[in-house]
Structures are given as C-alpha cells and as structure tokens.
Amino acid sequence: MPTQESTGRSVDVAGDVHTRFDEILTPDALDFLAVLHREFEPRRQTLLGARHERHAAIAAGADLAFLDDTRDAREGDWQVAPPAPGLVDRRVEITGPTDAKMAINALNSGAKVWLADLEDANTPLWENLVQGQLNLRDAVAGTLAFTNPDGKEYRLGDDFATIVVRPRGWHLSEKHLLVDGERMSGSLVDFGLYFFHCARPQLDRGSGPYFYLPKMESHLEARLWNDVFVRAQDVLGLPSGTIRATVLIETVPAAFEMEEILHELREHSAGLNAGRWDYMFSMIKLFRDRGDEFVLPDRSTVTMTVPFMRAYTELLVRTCHKRGAHAIGGMAAFIPSKDEAINEQAFAKVRDDKAREAADGFDGSWVAHPGMVSLCAEVFTDVLGSNPDQRHRTRDDVEVTAAQLLDLSGLPGEVTEQGLRTNVRVGISYLEAWLRGIGAVGIDNLMEDAATAEISRSQVWQWLHHGTTLADGRPVTRDLVDDIVEDEYQKLVGDADSDRRWAEARALFTQMALAETYEDFLTIPAYEQMP
C-alpha cells in the first residue's frame, strides 16, 4: 500500500491508498478536481483575504450594516428556482457524519432529508474523507451496508431520505491533494468528488446533486460557489440548475447579506438554514475584543428567543419566503436517554422549540438523532398539514434593523461557575473524540460537533480576557480557569489518567482557550498533524 502516490497527470495524492480508495481517486475524478482548483483557487484566496480585512475592521470598531451597493438585489423582483425533486417537502431533516452505520440509520430514520456531513461532524482524517465518499456513492446506489463486530447488520431500506452533502467551508484546505504543488480547497475536494461520482446516478434515481454550504460570510463567496456549480455542470455535460444548494446562515456577516446570497445562487438555490450554534460562535469570535456589551452569558441561556437570535431567524424566514425559497430551522441536538425523567424534560423543550419554528414560518427543521424525527415531523405536520411547506407566508410583518441583529443588551442569564465548568468539560470531551477521528459525539445527552467545541473554548477565552465577573462575584482569572480545567479533567479521565489522548485533549483545549491571543483552530499544530 503506497503512502504517497502521484497520479502522473494533474493531482498528487499524499495519503495512504486503502481498499477501494481507487474507486474514488480515479484519474478522471482527479483531473476534474484539478480543473476546479486552477480556475477557482485564486478567487478563494482573494475572498479569504477580504474576510481577514473585514474581521480586522470589526475588531477596530467598525460595525456591520446592510450593503448599499447591493440594494438593487434586495429591492428587485426575482425568485429562486422552484424546489427540486426530493427537496419539495423538508419538514424534518437529520444530520450526521458519513460513516456507514450512522449514514444507514439516518437514511432509514423517516426524515425527509439527510445532511451528509463532511464538515463539523467529521474530522480531517484522510481515511474519513475518502471512506465518506465511498459510503455516499454506495448509498446513492442503494448498496451501503454495515456489520457490527457483534454481527448486527445494517442495510438501507427501500425508501430512504434525500441526500444533501455538506462540504467543508471555503477557509479549509486539504493537505492530501495537491495541484501544482498547492493544497486544494477542502470545499472543492468534498464537492468535486461527490459531484463527479454521484451527480448522474442521483439524477437517474429521480433526485439530484444537492448540497448544504457552510461558513459563508458574504454574497461574493456565494457567487464563487455559483460559478463553481456552472463550471462543474458544464464539464460533466449537465444542464445549469441541476445542482441545488441550501446555505447555512451561521456567521453574523452572512445575516446582513441573506438576500444577496440567495440572489447569487438563485438558479441553484434551495433555501437558507438557521445555523444557530455557529452563529453564536461567530458573534463571540467577531466581537471578542469589543468590550463587555458583546460578552455572552452561559450558552445554555442564549436560546433562540433572545432578541438578537430572534431578529436573525425572523429575517431569515422573511427573506426566504419573499424569494420563494425554503427556510429551514435549527438543530435539536438532544439524544434520547435511558432515563425517562431526562427524556420527558428534553422532549418537551424540543417540542416547544420546533413549535416556535413552525409558527414563525419555517418549512422544516433539523434533528441530530433518529429518535427525534417523529416528534419534529409531528410538530411541523400540525402546522403544514398536507402542504409540503409554508413558503406562501411571506412574513411581511417582519422588519429587522442592523442594530437589532447586533443587540446583545438585556440578555437573560449570567456567567456562572457551572457554565464555565460545562464549557471546559464539553471542550475537552469533544477534543478527545476528535483526536480519535470522531467528529460527532454524545456528551450530556446532546450530540456535539465542532460548532459546540468552538463555542466552549471561545467563551472561556472571552470571559478570561474580559475579566468577566461570575454570578457569585468572583472574576474569571487564569488561576480559576486552571483549577477548573484540572478538576474537570480528573473527573473525565478517572482511571484512564494514563490515556495519552485525554492528556492531548486537555492540552489542546488549554492552548486554544487560554492563549494570549485568540487562535483560529486551523492554526494549531493538532489540526495540521491529523494524518
């Protein structure tokens, strides 16, 4: 088994080539990736540079606002493309990684859509990347199967959910695939391999190549995606508009450009999604140096009903329905427990959350576990009835200002020791799983992924650097955080104190949460060292 293989044509593969990997890494597929890289990598780098400039301006005191130079798009008369086959009724969608067992469970869950996650619920292991593509191809063919070590078999049913793939964001690169000596964009790798292998088979089965696009921060980044779609369809000889994409509005800058994002993607658009956890992380990250007015309390108290989150979701529904697009609600991360008391309380909270979304006009919503599918479907069916959506509800009553999107004043809740401990425990626990190559992990009856880990470590960093006062009157200091990290670490490891990964997870969390300057996850050695 070679550890590095040159294709001899257009792309160098710097990774182990395991069984069946050659079915994905074909010469033609790699040539297709090379076309995308050479045409679009310079623009990607330019747009990432523009991101950094905007972030620096915000840190220096600039505020976000609706754009003057895109007013025509906001005020013009246009609609997105009508829903594509398999994306007409989206009342309940399930998310999860692309490993075989979880993929089969999600596809068989009864959800209308499965978000096949190559991003936050994944880790950047080479094996995860290529095996995930193999599992997707097998799922499209209806042949995906898995057998547990105990002999239990998992197979696809006859009628399974529509597959919608979430590639990585524009900010991530893929070190195992090099074009002309340059690393490829993780976005283009994930999109390109799935599209190349599965677009036609999906069309043949009456569906299509559908995507969820994460972490965008501007309509120009959406324009780049649209141009990639046009070029990819042209190379494969498919009609323009074959691809459909739903954009996750999970950064604060994107909330100011929702209408423009839909406009850029309109022939390929399948709507917008309210990515609640990453949206909170974006608020912390962008405004971390702007003073106490941007310090969030315990994340458990920052619900979707607080003013700035309410403004963002109301504007999302209004924007989507004005343009004929689906508006998809946020995640219910709860995992059913064996404790019925826990289940009763959690199911009631999820029901209330989904009922609020349905009443607000959302056309569907997300769950993280098959056990929550029926509840979400029931709540939305109570509002939708036999209709596939409620795009006719244009929510003309909603008016949201730029100030409302940034108004963190009067938030309920406080910063507490328990909130600090939760962030430390969840952060270390998630990173331990991440270092084992697992991107979605159950912690405290919640399905956690990279978004939650980012919030956890960012809140600790922000509270520490602002000297935030806890509800009991103590300031958050380095000594206090060190003591809590040590205490929570000991509770987690128990008899496994010698486990190297737990120690590495603790060190990694400490590095990110306690650094003098805020570090992006991608700059830390652990990310670069993932095999």
GULUMMAR-946540 format. One line per 4 residues: number of its first residue (from 1); their letters; for each residue x, y, z of C-alpha. Coordinates in Angstrom, 1 decimal. Layout:
REM residues N
NUM> A> X:Y:Z | ...
***
This chain:
REM residues 531
1> MPTQ> 0.0:0.0:0.0 | 1.8:3.2:-1.1 | 1.9:6.1:1.3 | 2.2:8.7:-1.4
5> ESTG> 1.1:8.3:-5.0 | 1.5:10.6:-7.9 | -1.2:10.3:-10.5 | 1.2:11.3:-13.2
9> RSVD> -1.4:13.6:-14.5 | -2.8:16.5:-12.6 | -3.1:15.9:-8.8 | -0.6:14.4:-6.3
13> VAGD> -2.2:12.2:-3.7 | -0.3:12.5:-0.4 | -2.1:9.8:1.6 | -2.5:6.1:2.0
17> VHTR> -4.5:4.4:-0.7 | -6.6:1.8:1.1 | -9.0:-0.8:-0.3 | -11.4:0.7:-2.8
21> FDEI> -10.0:4.2:-2.5 | -9.0:3.9:-6.2 | -12.8:3.8:-6.9 | -12.9:7.4:-5.7
25> LTPD> -9.5:8.7:-6.6 | -9.8:7.8:-10.3 | -7.6:9.7:-12.9 | -10.7:11.4:-14.4
29> ALDF> -12.0:12.4:-10.9 | -8.6:13.9:-10.0 | -8.5:15.7:-13.4 | -11.9:17.2:-12.6
33> LAVL> -10.6:18.4:-9.2 | -7.6:20.0:-10.9 | -9.9:21.9:-13.3 | -11.8:23.4:-10.3
37> HREF> -8.6:24.2:-8.4 | -6.8:26.0:-11.2 | -9.9:28.1:-12.1 | -11.1:29.0:-8.7
41> EPRR> -8.3:28.8:-6.1 | -7.1:32.4:-6.8 | -10.5:33.8:-6.2 | -10.9:31.7:-3.0
45> QTLL> -7.6:33.2:-1.7 | -8.8:36.7:-2.5 | -12.1:36.2:-0.7 | -10.3:34.8:2.3
49> GARH> -8.1:37.9:2.3 | -11.3:40.0:2.3 | -12.6:38.1:5.3 | -9.5:38.9:7.3
53> ERHA> -9.7:42.6:6.4 | -13.3:42.8:7.5 | -12.6:41.0:10.7 | -9.7:43.4:11.4
57> AIAA> -12.1:46.4:10.8 | -14.7:45.0:13.1 | -12.1:44.4:15.8 | -11.0:48.1:15.4
61> GADL> -14.6:49.3:16.0 | -16.4:49.1:12.6 | -20.0:47.8:12.7 | -21.8:45.6:10.2
65> AFLD> -24.5:47.1:8.0 | -26.7:46.2:5.1 | -24.8:46.9:1.9 | -25.5:50.0:-0.2
69> DTRD> -24.1:48.6:-3.4 | -26.4:45.6:-3.4 | -29.6:47.5:-2.8 | -30.8:46.5:-6.3
73> AREG> -30.7:42.8:-5.4 | -32.7:43.4:-2.3 | -35.3:45.6:-3.9 | -35.5:43.8:-7.3
77> DWQV> -38.3:41.4:-8.4 | -36.9:37.9:-8.7 | -37.4:34.4:-7.3 | -35.1:31.4:-6.8
81> APPA> -35.7:28.2:-8.8 | -38.6:26.0:-7.7 | -37.9:23.1:-5.4 | -36.1:20.2:-7.0
85> PGLV> -37.2:16.6:-6.7 | -36.6:15.3:-3.2 | -36.4:18.8:-1.8 | -40.1:19.7:-2.0
89> DRRV> -41.1:18.6:1.5 | -38.3:19.2:4.1 | -40.3:19.2:7.3 | -37.7:17.1:9.1
93> EITG> -34.0:16.8:8.3 | -31.5:14.7:10.1 | -27.8:15.5:10.3 | -24.8:13.3:10.8
97> PTDA> -21.4:12.0:9.7 | -20.8:9.8:6.7 | -19.6:6.6:8.5 | -21.6:3.7:7.3
101> KMAI> -23.6:2.8:10.4 | -24.7:6.4:11.2 | -25.4:7.0:7.5 | -27.7:4.0:7.3
105> NALN> -29.5:4.9:10.5 | -30.1:8.5:9.3 | -31.2:7.4:5.8 | -33.7:4.9:7.3
109> SGAK> -34.9:7.3:10.0 | -38.0:8.6:8.3 | -36.5:12.1:7.9 | -37.2:13.7:4.5
113> VWLA> -33.5:14.8:4.1 | -30.2:13.5:5.4 | -27.5:16.1:5.7 | -24.4:14.0:5.0
117> DLED> -21.8:16.0:6.9 | -18.2:16.2:5.7 | -17.7:19.3:7.8 | -18.5:19.9:11.5
121> ANTP> -19.5:16.3:12.3 | -16.3:15.0:10.6 | -12.6:15.2:11.4 | -10.0:15.9:8.7
125> LWEN> -8.6:12.4:8.7 | -7.7:11.2:5.2 | -9.5:7.9:5.8 | -12.7:9.7:6.9
129> LVQG> -12.6:11.9:3.7 | -12.3:9.1:1.2 | -14.3:6.5:3.0 | -17.1:9.0:3.4
133> QLNL> -17.1:9.5:-0.3 | -17.3:5.7:-0.8 | -20.2:5.5:1.6 | -22.0:8.2:-0.2
137> RDAV> -21.6:6.5:-3.6 | -22.8:3.2:-2.1 | -25.7:4.9:-0.5 | -26.8:6.5:-3.8
141> AGTL> -26.5:3.1:-5.4 | -28.6:1.6:-2.6 | -25.9:-0.9:-1.6 | -24.5:0.7:1.5
145> AFTN> -24.3:-1.9:4.3 | -22.5:-2.3:7.6 | -22.0:-5.2:10.1 | -21.1:-4.6:13.7
149> PDGK> -18.4:-6.7:15.4 | -21.3:-8.5:17.3 | -22.7:-9.5:13.9 | -25.6:-7.0:13.8
153> EYRL> -26.3:-6.0:10.2 | -27.4:-2.5:8.9 | -28.8:-2.1:5.4 | -30.7:0.6:3.6
157> GDDF> -34.5:0.4:3.3 | -36.3:0.8:0.0 | -37.4:4.4:0.6 | -34.7:6.5:2.2
161> ATIV> -34.1:10.2:2.8 | -32.8:12.6:0.1 | -29.1:13.0:0.4 | -27.7:16.6:0.8
165> VRPR> -23.9:16.8:1.3 | -22.2:19.4:3.4 | -18.7:20.0:2.2 | -16.1:21.9:4.2
169> GWHL> -16.1:25.7:4.2 | -14.0:27.9:2.0 | -11.5:28.5:4.8 | -10.3:24.9:5.0
173> SEKH> -7.7:23.3:2.8 | -7.0:19.6:2.0 | -3.3:18.7:2.6 | -3.6:15.3:1.0
177> LLVD> -4.4:16.5:-2.5 | -2.0:18.8:-4.2 | -2.4:20.6:-7.6 | 0.8:22.1:-9.0
181> GERM> 2.2:21.8:-5.5 | -0.6:23.7:-3.9 | -3.1:22.3:-1.4 | -6.6:22.1:-2.7
185> SGSL> -9.6:23.7:-1.1 | -11.4:21.3:1.2 | -14.7:22.7:-0.2 | -13.8:21.8:-3.8
189> VDFG> -12.4:18.4:-2.8 | -15.6:17.4:-1.0 | -17.9:18.9:-3.5 | -16.0:17.8:-6.6
193> LYFF> -15.6:14.1:-5.6 | -19.2:13.7:-4.7 | -20.5:15.6:-7.7 | -18.2:13.7:-10.1
197> HCAR> -19.2:10.3:-8.9 | -22.8:10.8:-7.8 | -24.5:13.6:-9.9 | -25.6:11.3:-12.7
201> PQLD> -26.6:8.4:-10.5 | -28.7:10.7:-8.3 | -30.4:12.1:-11.4 | -31.1:8.6:-12.6
205> RGSG> -32.9:7.8:-9.4 | -35.1:10.9:-9.6 | -33.1:13.0:-7.2 | -30.1:15.2:-7.9
209> PYFY> -26.7:16.5:-6.6 | -27.7:18.6:-3.6 | -25.5:20.5:-1.1 | -25.5:22.4:2.2
213> LPKM> -23.0:25.2:2.0 | -21.4:26.2:5.4 | -19.5:29.1:6.9 | -20.0:31.7:4.2
217> ESHL> -19.5:35.3:5.1 | -20.5:37.3:2.0 | -22.5:37.1:-1.2 | -19.2:37.2:-3.1
221> EARL> -18.4:33.8:-1.6 | -21.9:32.6:-2.7 | -21.0:33.9:-6.2 | -17.9:31.8:-6.2
225> WNDV> -19.9:28.7:-5.3 | -22.4:29.5:-8.1 | -19.5:29.9:-10.6 | -18.1:26.5:-9.4
229> FVRA> -21.5:25.0:-10.0 | -21.8:26.4:-13.5 | -18.4:25.2:-14.5 | -18.8:21.7:-12.9
233> QDVL> -22.1:21.1:-14.7 | -20.5:22.2:-17.9 | -17.6:19.8:-17.6 | -20.0:16.9:-16.9
237> GLPS> -22.4:17.9:-19.6 | -25.3:18.6:-17.2 | -27.8:21.4:-17.5 | -27.3:24.5:-15.5
241> GTIR> -29.5:24.5:-12.4 | -29.1:20.7:-11.9 | -27.2:21.4:-8.6 | -29.2:22.8:-5.7
245> ATVL> -27.7:24.3:-2.6 | -29.0:25.4:0.8 | -26.8:28.0:2.5 | -26.3:27.8:6.3
249> IETV> -26.6:31.3:7.7 | -24.2:30.7:10.6 | -22.0:33.7:10.6 | -23.0:37.2:11.6
253> PAAF> -21.8:38.9:8.3 | -23.9:36.5:6.3 | -27.0:37.6:8.2 | -26.6:41.0:6.7
257> EMEE> -26.4:39.6:3.1 | -29.0:36.8:3.1 | -31.0:38.2:0.2 | -27.8:38.8:-1.8
261> ILHE> -26.7:35.2:-1.2 | -30.0:33.9:-2.5 | -29.7:36.2:-5.5 | -26.2:35.0:-6.4
265> LREH> -27.3:31.3:-6.2 | -30.9:31.8:-7.5 | -30.9:29.1:-10.2 | -29.1:26.7:-7.9
269> SAGL> -30.7:27.9:-4.6 | -32.6:25.5:-2.3 | -33.0:28.0:0.6 | -31.3:29.0:3.8
273> NAGR> -30.8:27.3:7.2 | -30.5:28.9:10.6 | -27.2:27.5:11.9 | -27.7:28.5:15.5
277> WDYM> -24.6:27.2:17.2 | -22.1:28.5:14.7 | -24.0:31.8:14.6 | -23.4:32.2:18.4
281> FSMI> -19.7:31.3:17.9 | -19.4:33.8:15.1 | -20.8:36.6:17.4 | -18.2:35.7:20.0
285> KLFR> -15.3:35.4:17.6 | -16.0:38.6:15.6 | -16.7:40.9:18.6 | -14.4:39.2:21.1
289> DRGD> -12.4:42.4:21.6 | -15.2:44.9:21.5 | -16.0:45.2:25.2 | -18.5:43.8:27.7
293> EFVL> -21.5:44.6:25.5 | -20.5:41.6:23.3 | -19.9:39.1:26.2 | -22.4:36.4:26.1
297> PDRS> -23.7:34.6:29.3 | -23.7:30.9:29.8 | -24.5:29.4:26.4 | -27.4:27.4:27.7
301> TVTM> -29.2:30.6:28.4 | -28.7:32.0:24.9 | -31.8:30.5:23.4 | -33.4:31.2:20.0
305> TVPF> -35.9:33.6:21.8 | -33.3:36.1:22.9 | -33.6:39.4:20.9 | -30.5:39.1:18.6
309> MRAY> -31.2:35.5:17.7 | -34.9:36.2:17.2 | -34.1:39.0:14.8 | -31.8:36.8:12.8
313> TELL> -34.3:33.9:12.4 | -37.3:36.2:11.7 | -35.3:37.9:9.0 | -34.2:34.6:7.5
317> VRTC> -37.8:33.3:7.2 | -39.0:36.6:5.6 | -36.0:36.7:3.2 | -36.5:33.1:2.1
321> HKRG> -40.3:33.3:1.5 | -40.1:36.6:-0.2 | -37.9:34.9:-2.8 | -39.7:31.5:-2.9
325> AHAI> -37.0:29.7:-1.0 | -37.3:27.2:1.8 | -36.4:28.4:5.3 | -35.0:25.5:7.4
329> GGMA> -34.8:25.8:11.2 | -32.0:25.0:13.6 | -30.7:21.9:15.3 | -32.3:19.9:18.1
333> AFIP> -29.2:18.2:19.5 | -30.8:16.1:22.1 | -30.1:12.3:22.2 | -32.8:10.1:23.8
337> SKDE> -31.7:8.8:27.2 | -32.4:5.6:29.1 | -33.6:8.0:31.9 | -37.3:8.7:31.3
341> AINE> -37.2:11.8:33.5 | -34.5:13.3:31.3 | -36.4:12.3:28.2 | -39.6:13.9:29.4
345> QAFA> -38.0:17.2:30.1 | -35.9:17.2:26.9 | -38.7:16.2:24.6 | -40.8:19.0:26.0
349> KVRD> -38.1:21.5:25.2 | -37.6:20.2:21.7 | -41.4:20.2:21.1 | -41.6:23.9:22.2
353> DKAR> -38.6:24.8:20.0 | -39.9:23.2:16.9 | -43.4:24.5:17.5 | -41.9:28.1:17.7
357> EAAD> -40.1:27.5:14.4 | -43.2:26.1:12.7 | -45.3:29.0:14.0 | -42.7:31.5:12.8
361> GFDG> -42.9:30.2:9.2 | -40.0:27.8:8.9 | -40.6:25.0:6.4 | -38.8:22.3:8.3
365> SWVA> -36.0:21.8:10.9 | -33.1:19.7:12.0 | -32.6:16.9:14.4 | -29.4:15.0:15.3
369> HPGM> -30.8:11.6:16.3 | -33.3:9.2:14.6 | -35.3:9.1:17.9 | -36.3:12.8:17.4
373> VSLC> -37.5:12.5:13.8 | -41.1:11.6:14.6 | -41.5:14.4:17.1 | -40.2:17.0:14.7
377> AEVF> -42.4:15.7:11.9 | -45.4:15.7:14.1 | -44.9:19.3:15.2 | -44.5:20.6:11.6
381> TDVL> -47.3:18.5:10.3 | -49.6:20.1:12.8 | -48.9:23.4:11.0 | -48.3:22.3:7.5
385> GSNP> -51.0:19.7:7.2 | -50.8:18.1:3.8 | -48.8:21.1:2.4 | -45.1:20.4:1.8
389> DQRH> -44.1:23.9:3.1 | -45.4:27.3:4.0 | -43.4:29.4:1.6 | -46.6:31.4:0.9
393> RTRD> -46.2:33.0:4.3 | -44.1:35.9:3.3 | -43.9:37.4:6.8 | -44.3:41.0:5.5
397> DVEV> -44.9:41.9:9.2 | -41.2:41.4:9.9 | -38.9:44.4:9.9 | -35.3:43.9:11.2
401> TAAQ> -32.7:46.6:11.5 | -28.9:46.2:11.6 | -28.9:47.3:15.2 | -31.3:44.6:16.2
405> LLDL> -29.0:41.9:14.6 | -26.2:43.2:16.9 | -28.2:44.0:20.0 | -26.9:41.8:22.9
409> SGLP> -28.2:44.1:25.6 | -30.6:42.7:28.2 | -29.8:39.1:27.6 | -31.1:36.8:30.3
413> GEVT> -28.8:34.6:32.2 | -25.4:35.2:33.8 | -21.9:33.9:33.6 | -21.7:31.1:36.2
417> EQGL> -19.1:28.7:37.5 | -21.3:25.9:36.2 | -21.3:27.5:32.8 | -17.5:27.7:32.9
421> RTNV> -17.3:24.1:34.0 | -19.6:23.0:31.3 | -17.6:24.7:28.6 | -14.4:23.1:29.9
425> RVGI> -15.9:19.6:30.2 | -17.6:19.7:26.8 | -14.5:21.2:25.2 | -12.1:18.6:26.5
429> SYLE> -14.5:15.7:25.9 | -15.2:16.7:22.3 | -11.5:17.2:21.5 | -10.6:13.7:22.9
433> AWLR> -13.1:12.2:20.5 | -11.8:14.5:17.7 | -8.3:13.2:18.2 | -9.7:9.7:17.7
437> GIGA> -11.1:10.7:14.4 | -14.7:11.1:15.6 | -16.4:14.4:14.7 | -19.9:13.9:16.3
441> VGID> -20.1:12.6:19.8 | -22.8:12.4:22.5 | -22.0:14.4:25.6 | -24.5:15.0:28.4
445> NLME> -27.3:13.7:26.2 | -26.5:16.1:23.4 | -24.9:15.4:20.0 | -21.9:17.7:19.9
449> DAAT> -19.8:18.6:16.9 | -17.1:21.2:16.1 | -19.5:24.1:16.5 | -20.2:23.4:20.1
453> AEIS> -16.5:22.9:20.8 | -15.8:26.3:19.2 | -18.4:28.0:21.4 | -17.0:26.3:24.5
457> RSQV> -13.4:27.3:24.1 | -14.3:30.8:22.7 | -16.5:31.6:25.7 | -13.7:30.6:28.1
461> WQWL> -11.3:32.8:26.2 | -13.6:35.8:26.1 | -14.6:35.6:29.8 | -10.9:35.3:30.8
465> HHGT> -9.7:38.2:28.7 | -12.5:40.4:29.8 | -12.1:39.5:33.4 | -15.8:38.7:33.4
469> TLAD> -17.4:38.5:36.9 | -19.2:35.3:37.7 | -22.7:35.3:39.3 | -21.1:34.6:42.7
473> GRPV> -18.9:37.8:42.4 | -15.6:36.1:41.5 | -13.7:37.3:38.4 | -12.7:34.8:35.8
477> TRDL> -8.9:34.6:36.2 | -6.2:32.3:34.8 | -5.9:30.7:38.2 | -9.6:30.0:38.4
481> VDDI> -9.7:28.5:34.9 | -6.6:26.4:35.5 | -8.2:25.0:38.7 | -11.5:24.1:36.9
485> VEDE> -9.6:22.6:33.9 | -7.7:20.4:36.3 | -10.8:19.4:38.3 | -12.9:18.6:35.2
489> YQKL> -10.0:16.7:33.6 | -9.7:14.5:36.6 | -13.4:13.8:36.6 | -13.2:12.8:32.9
493> VGDA> -10.2:10.6:33.0 | -10.9:8.7:36.2 | -8.8:5.5:35.9 | -7.8:6.4:32.4
497> DSDR> -5.3:9.1:33.5 | -2.6:7.4:31.5 | -4.6:7.7:28.3 | -2.4:9.9:26.0
501> RWAE> -5.4:11.3:24.1 | -7.1:12.7:27.2 | -3.9:14.5:28.1 | -3.6:15.7:24.5
505> ARAL> -7.2:16.9:24.5 | -6.7:18.8:27.7 | -3.5:20.4:26.3 | -5.3:21.3:23.1
509> FTQM> -8.2:22.9:24.9 | -5.9:24.9:27.2 | -3.9:26.1:24.2 | -7.0:27.4:22.5
513> ALAE> -8.9:28.7:25.5 | -6.1:30.3:27.4 | -3.8:31.7:24.7 | -2.7:35.3:25.0
517> TYED> -4.2:36.0:21.5 | -7.2:34.3:20.0 | -6.1:31.4:17.7 | -8.1:30.0:14.9
521> FLTI> -8.5:26.3:15.2 | -6.7:25.8:11.8 | -3.5:27.4:13.1 | -2.9:25.0:15.9
525> PAYE> -0.5:22.1:15.5 | -3.1:19.4:16.2 | -5.1:20.2:13.1 | -2.0:20.1:10.9
529> QMP> -0.9:16.9:12.5 | -4.0:14.9:11.7 | -3.0:12.1:9.4
***
